[in-house]
Amino acid sequence: MRPTSLRTPVLPALAFAIAFGLTACGEDAPRGDPLKGGDAPASGPAMPKNPHGPGGIPTTRPDGQPAMPGMGMPGAAPAGAMREPSPAPFTWTTPEGWKSSPPSSGMRMAQFDLPTAWPDGGAVQCVVFSAMLGGRQGNLDRWIGQVSQTDGSSTKDKTKISETKVGALTVTRIEIRGSYADGMAKVPREAGDALFLGAVIGAGTGDEVWTIKLAGPRAAVESEMAKFDALLASIKTQ
């Protein structure tokens, strides 16, 4: 008697396993906590982890090669590229009137809806991002490049930058006025008369930094600028 073939039951099982694995990588799949079970800094919510890679950015291309410089390829990673999240070495105090909401992506460690809004009614947000590569200057330059001047003049020449020390950390604040478009939002928004506030937080000249960003219509952001600065002033090292 010939032995029974195992091919018929094995192939459907293999197909099911592959389909299940692809489904688990979807946006709605359960995600772990990259802070390894710890609470989020201060009153901010814990950051969900996207199984595609740090910040939802795939770590490999379809051919199996690394998706970006700095992940197994020669060359430095671009500013703003996410790395495997590590706990932020600082805490902060959330300003009164800012409403904490669940992070809308794995790139965000915490986000706050402000009592001001875009013209379409969507809340202006302040976002605390997880660890990024590119260092202090790389991320400042990236932000400056997101704002333009209607008269064609240099945005860099009109940018205000200041620094404060918090223990071993340096908090670099940036303030830019001009035309700004938020292409990363689920609902893309833009403002011809915008105010961009940001902070890059890191130790020494290291490539890993954390960033805080508040941008939107100038009047809406100006009314919350004092609270943004109060958040920065409340930062304490862990």
HUUR-V172640 format. One record per residue. N is the residue number from 1. SS is DSSP state (2 for helix, 1 for strand, 0 for the rest). PSI is psi in radians with two decimals (NA if undefined). Layout:
n:N ss:SS psi:PSI
n:N ss:SS psi:PSI
This chain:
n:1 ss:0 psi:2.32
n:2 ss:0 psi:2.50
n:3 ss:0 psi:2.55
n:4 ss:0 psi:2.37
n:5 ss:0 psi:2.45
n:6 ss:0 psi:0.04
n:7 ss:2 psi:-0.69
n:8 ss:2 psi:-0.88
n:9 ss:2 psi:-0.45
n:10 ss:2 psi:-0.76
n:11 ss:2 psi:-0.82
n:12 ss:2 psi:-0.65
n:13 ss:2 psi:-0.71
n:14 ss:2 psi:-0.73
n:15 ss:2 psi:-0.70
n:16 ss:2 psi:-0.72
n:17 ss:2 psi:-0.72
n:18 ss:2 psi:-0.78
n:19 ss:2 psi:-0.72
n:20 ss:2 psi:-0.72
n:21 ss:2 psi:-0.71
n:22 ss:2 psi:-0.68
n:23 ss:2 psi:-0.65
n:24 ss:2 psi:-0.30
n:25 ss:0 psi:0.00
n:26 ss:0 psi:2.96
n:27 ss:0 psi:-0.49
n:28 ss:0 psi:0.04
n:29 ss:0 psi:2.59
n:30 ss:0 psi:2.51
n:31 ss:0 psi:2.56
n:32 ss:0 psi:3.07
n:33 ss:1 psi:1.90
n:34 ss:0 psi:-0.19
n:35 ss:0 psi:0.19
n:36 ss:0 psi:0.77
n:37 ss:0 psi:-0.15
n:38 ss:0 psi:2.83
n:39 ss:0 psi:2.72
n:40 ss:0 psi:2.67
n:41 ss:0 psi:2.46
n:42 ss:0 psi:-2.33
n:43 ss:0 psi:0.18
n:44 ss:0 psi:2.64
n:45 ss:0 psi:2.77
n:46 ss:0 psi:2.56
n:47 ss:0 psi:2.19
n:48 ss:1 psi:2.67
n:49 ss:0 psi:2.33
n:50 ss:0 psi:2.15
n:51 ss:0 psi:-0.20
n:52 ss:0 psi:-0.41
n:53 ss:0 psi:3.03
n:54 ss:2 psi:2.21
n:55 ss:2 psi:0.28
n:56 ss:2 psi:0.10
n:57 ss:0 psi:2.13
n:58 ss:0 psi:2.46
n:59 ss:0 psi:-0.24
n:60 ss:1 psi:2.71
n:61 ss:0 psi:2.98
n:62 ss:0 psi:-0.48
n:63 ss:0 psi:0.07
n:64 ss:0 psi:-0.07
n:65 ss:0 psi:2.70
n:66 ss:1 psi:2.52
n:67 ss:0 psi:-0.32
n:68 ss:0 psi:2.74
n:69 ss:0 psi:2.62
n:70 ss:0 psi:-0.09
n:71 ss:0 psi:1.07
n:72 ss:0 psi:0.08
n:73 ss:0 psi:2.68
n:74 ss:0 psi:2.63
n:75 ss:0 psi:2.76
n:76 ss:0 psi:2.67
n:77 ss:0 psi:2.57
n:78 ss:0 psi:2.67
n:79 ss:0 psi:2.41
n:80 ss:0 psi:-0.19
n:81 ss:0 psi:2.44
n:82 ss:1 psi:2.66
n:83 ss:0 psi:3.03
n:84 ss:0 psi:2.07
n:85 ss:0 psi:2.44
n:86 ss:0 psi:2.63
n:87 ss:0 psi:2.40
n:88 ss:0 psi:2.38
n:89 ss:0 psi:0.49
n:90 ss:1 psi:2.84
n:91 ss:1 psi:2.95
n:92 ss:0 psi:2.96
n:93 ss:0 psi:2.20
n:94 ss:0 psi:2.23
n:95 ss:0 psi:2.57
n:96 ss:0 psi:2.37
n:97 ss:0 psi:-0.20
n:98 ss:0 psi:2.22
n:99 ss:1 psi:2.08
n:100 ss:1 psi:2.38
n:101 ss:1 psi:2.74
n:102 ss:0 psi:2.35
n:103 ss:0 psi:2.35
n:104 ss:0 psi:-0.08
n:105 ss:0 psi:2.87
n:106 ss:0 psi:-0.20
n:107 ss:0 psi:-0.30
n:108 ss:1 psi:2.29
n:109 ss:1 psi:-0.57
n:110 ss:1 psi:2.68
n:111 ss:1 psi:2.60
n:112 ss:1 psi:2.29
n:113 ss:1 psi:2.20
n:114 ss:1 psi:2.80
n:115 ss:1 psi:0.21
n:116 ss:1 psi:2.85
n:117 ss:1 psi:2.81
n:118 ss:0 psi:2.87
n:119 ss:0 psi:-0.49
n:120 ss:0 psi:0.05
n:121 ss:0 psi:-0.20
n:122 ss:0 psi:2.47
n:123 ss:1 psi:2.43
n:124 ss:1 psi:2.41
n:125 ss:1 psi:2.59
n:126 ss:1 psi:2.26
n:127 ss:1 psi:2.37
n:128 ss:1 psi:2.04
n:129 ss:1 psi:2.64
n:130 ss:1 psi:3.13
n:131 ss:1 psi:2.30
n:132 ss:1 psi:2.77
n:133 ss:0 psi:2.95
n:134 ss:0 psi:-0.23
n:135 ss:2 psi:-3.11
n:136 ss:2 psi:-1.01
n:137 ss:2 psi:-0.67
n:138 ss:2 psi:-0.73
n:139 ss:2 psi:-0.59
n:140 ss:2 psi:-0.78
n:141 ss:2 psi:-0.66
n:142 ss:2 psi:-0.77
n:143 ss:2 psi:-0.75
n:144 ss:2 psi:-0.63
n:145 ss:0 psi:-0.24
n:146 ss:0 psi:-0.13
n:147 ss:1 psi:2.36
n:148 ss:1 psi:2.89
n:149 ss:0 psi:2.31
n:150 ss:0 psi:-0.44
n:151 ss:0 psi:0.08
n:152 ss:0 psi:0.06
n:153 ss:0 psi:2.99
n:154 ss:0 psi:2.17
n:155 ss:0 psi:-0.66
n:156 ss:2 psi:-0.66
n:157 ss:2 psi:-0.35
n:158 ss:2 psi:0.13
n:159 ss:0 psi:2.37
n:160 ss:1 psi:2.22
n:161 ss:1 psi:2.33
n:162 ss:1 psi:2.79
n:163 ss:1 psi:2.55
n:164 ss:1 psi:2.68
n:165 ss:1 psi:2.37
n:166 ss:1 psi:1.68
n:167 ss:0 psi:-2.22
n:168 ss:0 psi:-0.05
n:169 ss:1 psi:2.61
n:170 ss:1 psi:2.21
n:171 ss:1 psi:1.96
n:172 ss:1 psi:2.04
n:173 ss:1 psi:2.44
n:174 ss:1 psi:2.47
n:175 ss:1 psi:2.13
n:176 ss:1 psi:2.38
n:177 ss:1 psi:2.51
n:178 ss:1 psi:-2.72
n:179 ss:1 psi:2.26
n:180 ss:1 psi:2.43
n:181 ss:1 psi:2.26
n:182 ss:1 psi:1.52
n:183 ss:0 psi:-0.19
n:184 ss:0 psi:-0.23
n:185 ss:0 psi:2.68
n:186 ss:0 psi:-0.63
n:187 ss:0 psi:1.73
n:188 ss:0 psi:2.34
n:189 ss:1 psi:2.69
n:190 ss:1 psi:2.70
n:191 ss:1 psi:2.18
n:192 ss:1 psi:-0.51
n:193 ss:1 psi:1.53
n:194 ss:1 psi:2.83
n:195 ss:1 psi:2.21
n:196 ss:1 psi:2.09
n:197 ss:1 psi:2.38
n:198 ss:1 psi:2.89
n:199 ss:1 psi:2.37
n:200 ss:1 psi:2.22
n:201 ss:1 psi:2.16
n:202 ss:1 psi:3.04
n:203 ss:1 psi:2.22
n:204 ss:0 psi:-2.40
n:205 ss:0 psi:0.37
n:206 ss:0 psi:2.70
n:207 ss:0 psi:-0.35
n:208 ss:0 psi:2.22
n:209 ss:1 psi:2.83
n:210 ss:1 psi:2.59
n:211 ss:1 psi:2.63
n:212 ss:1 psi:2.34
n:213 ss:1 psi:2.36
n:214 ss:1 psi:2.00
n:215 ss:1 psi:2.59
n:216 ss:1 psi:-2.91
n:217 ss:1 psi:2.42
n:218 ss:2 psi:-0.88
n:219 ss:2 psi:-0.67
n:220 ss:2 psi:-0.67
n:221 ss:2 psi:-0.66
n:222 ss:2 psi:-0.61
n:223 ss:0 psi:-0.32
n:224 ss:0 psi:0.09
n:225 ss:2 psi:-0.71
n:226 ss:2 psi:-0.65
n:227 ss:2 psi:-0.61
n:228 ss:2 psi:-0.79
n:229 ss:2 psi:-0.56
n:230 ss:2 psi:-0.64
n:231 ss:2 psi:-0.80
n:232 ss:2 psi:-0.70
n:233 ss:2 psi:-0.39
n:234 ss:0 psi:-0.11
n:235 ss:0 psi:2.30
n:236 ss:1 psi:2.54
n:237 ss:1 psi:2.64
n:238 ss:0 psi:NA
